[in-house]
Amino acid sequence: MKRLHLLSAAACTALIGWAAASLAQQVPGWAVPYGEAMQVAGRNLFDEHCIFCHALKPGARHFGPNLYGIVGRPAGADPTFPYSETLKKSGIVWTEDSLRKWIANTTSVVPTTLMPHTTITNLAEQIYLIAFLKTLKAPPPPAHK
C-alpha cells in the first residue's frame, strides 16, 4: 500500500511538472528565467546578510565598500574606502570562485580582514548571492567634455 502511495505521488509530481513546462512554453512571461530566479534569491540573501554594511546605490557608501562592479574588480581597489593594507596587498581579484571563498569565511581568505561577517556556507546560497552581485554593474565613467 505504501509503495502505491509513493508511485501515485511520483506520477502526480511528473504530471504537474509536465503541465507547468507546457504552460510556460505557451504563455510568454509565465515562468521566471532560471538565472533571474537565482538573482532574486541572491537579492534576498543580500538583504538578510549584507545590506546593513553595503549600499545598493552606485557611489553610495555605508560602513562597508560599495559593491557595484565588484565582480572582476581587484580587492581593495575602491579609492573611497579605507581597506586594510592586507586586503589591498592580497592580489585577490573578485571572481566567482574568490567571492565564494570570501562569503564562506573571510578570515580564511584574509586572516586580518577588518570585515565583520556573517558566514554563508551553503553552496546554493553562495551561488545565488554571487548571481545577484553580478547584476551590480559598475556605473560608466563620466563623459569628458
Secondary structure, 3 states (H helix, E strand, C coil): CHHHHHHHHHHHHHHHHHHHHHHHHHCCCCCCCHHHHHHHHHHHHHHHHCCCCCCCCCCCCCCCCCCCCCCCCECCCCCCCCCCHHHHCCCCECCHHHHHHHHHCHHHHCCCCCCCCCCCCCHHHHHHHHHHHCCCCCCCCCCCC
